[in-house]
Amino acid sequence: MKTFLFIALSSLSLAACAEDKITPTTPMPKPEVTLSEAEWKKRLTSEQYAVTRQAGTERPFGAIYEEFEKQGEGTYYCVCCGVELFTSKEKFHSGCGWPSFYDASTAKNVLERTDNSHGMKRVETLCKRCGAHLGHVFEGESVSANTPTKRRFCINGVALHYVPKGGEAPKLLELTDAAVDKKKEEVAKEAGVEVQKP
């Protein structure tokens, strides 16, 4: 019993301390970019909206997946806010019917959090900048056993905007006023300047 309790507590500690992982006891950070539902609906297709803003899942082995399989070197950005999420360096063929990566890009814009919906225990992946639902990440399964991280980021293709190597990155969606103010405060603090609040 003591051994089981120790293992359980150790697992919880590691999960809570892991970078960019949100557990049920850790509050979800507020996204830097927030738009109203009406604004998101204007910017996105109905499928993009259903997946990224309502945590939906696209059909496996669809046209988007077929395109993904053919794409060469390049970078994958968030379809909602334009931030970098994955690169072709982390891409691999898993045969699961959805775009697969063994890790997020070095830009570190993918957030992970526990997802207990639909009677399953999974780890959801989201865009750190705008909170868009991307998909899920799975640990140590047979399809990802030969990857460097033993992980499979199973991502909805409609949540991604692909730019081939040498292409121009999408324009980042503007930060909300609160996020801009926070960023200004951080920069001023680093420079040793005190910010006067109105």
N, C-alpha and C positions, 0 to 999 in steps of 0.2 A: 504493500500500500504506500509506504514512504517513497519507494522508488518511482511508482506511478505519479505521485504528487509532485516529486522533484522534476520529473520529465515534463509534466504538464505545465508547471510554473516556469521552467526554463524556456519551453516553447513560446509561452505567452510573452516572456521578457524579450526574447529575440525578435518576435513579431512586432512588439511595441517599439523597439529601438531601431528596427530596420528603417533605413532612409526611404522617405516617400511612401511609407505604408501606413494606412489608417485603420485602426482596429475599432470595434464597437465602442471602446472606452475612450478613444481619442477623437476630439472634435474635428469635423471636416473643415479644412481651411476654406475661407471665402474666396471664390474665384476673383481674379483681377478684372476680368471682363464679364459684365453682366448686362444682358439685354432683356427686354420684356418678351413674353412668349410671342406676341404679335410681331416684334422686330425679328426674332429668330425665324419665324415662319416666312417672312419676306425674303430673308437672306438664303434660306435653304430650300431644297426640293422637299416634297412631302416625305420621301424615304429617308433623306438625311435628317430631317427633323424628328421623325419617329425613332430613329436609331440613336442619334446624339443627344436629343433633349428629353426623350421619353424612355431611354434605356431599352430600345427595341433591338431586334436581331434581324439582319438581312438573310435572305434565302441562301443556303450553301450552294456552291458550285455555279453561281450565277455569272452574268456577263462581267460584272466588276471583278470577280475572282479570276476569270479567264484573262482579263486585261492585266491584272496583277502578276499572274504567272509569266506573262510575256515581257514585263517591264525589266529593263536592265539596270545599270548603275543610276542611282539618284537618291532623292530624299523625299520622305513622306511627311506632310504637314497636316495640321488639324484643319478640317474642312470648315469649321466654325470660326476660328480666330486666326489661323495662319501660322501658328507656332510650330517649330520643328518637333516631331515625335519619334520617328524611326528613320533609318537609312537602309539602303540595299545591303550594306555590310552585315546587318543582323537578320536579314531575310533568309528564310529557308522553306523548302517544299515539304509540307507536312502531310498533304493529301487529305486534310480535314474539310476542305471546301471553303475555308476562309483564309485571308492573308495571315501568314505566320511569321513571327520574328522571335529570336531567342533572347533579345534584350531591347530596351529602349535606346535611343541615340544618346550620345554623350551630353546632349543639351539638357537632359534630365527634366523633361516636361511631362512625363507620364507618372500619374499618381496611382497608387494601388490602395484598395480598401476592401474590407470583408463584405461579402454579399451573401446573405442568407435567404434570398428570394426564391420563389418557386420550389421550396422544400429542399434546396441544395445548399451546400456550403462551398462557396467559390470565392475567388478574388477578382473583383471588378477593376478594370483599368479606365482611368479618366484623364482628360487633358487638365493639367495642373492650372493652366491659365484661364480657361473658360468653363471648366466642369463638364465638358462634353463626354458622354459615355462612348468609349471606344470598343470595348469587348471585355475579355477576361484573360487571366494568365493562369496557366496550369503548370504544376511542378512535377518533375521526375517521371513523366509518363513515357511509354515506349516510343512514341513519335518524336519526342524531344531528347531522348537518351543520348543521342550522338551530337548534341549541340554543346557548346562550351559552358553554358549556364544550366543545362538540364531543365530549361523552362521553355514554355511555348506561349507567347503572347498571341492569342487568337483574336484578331481584330476585324471589325466590320469594314469592308472596303469603302463603303460610302462615307465613312468617317474620315477618310484620308484624301489628301490632295497630293498627287505625285508630280514631282518636278525632276526631269532627267538631269543627269550630271551636266553642269555648265549652264543649266537653265536658271531663270530668275525666280527667286523665292517669292511666295505670295506676300502681299502687303499685310502687315499685322493689323488686326482689328484694334481700334483705339481703346485704351484703358478707360475705365469709369473714373469719375472725378475723385472718388475716395481712394482708388488705387494710385492715381496720379499724385495726390497729396501725400500718401504714405511713401511713395518712391522719392518724392522731393525731400521728405523728412529724413529718409535713410541716407540720401546723398549728402545732405547738409550735415548730418551727424558725423558721417565719415570725414567730412572736411573740417569738423570742429566748429561749425556755425550753428548758433541757436536759431530755431525757426519760431517766428512770432505767429501765434494762432489768433485769428480774428475774434 
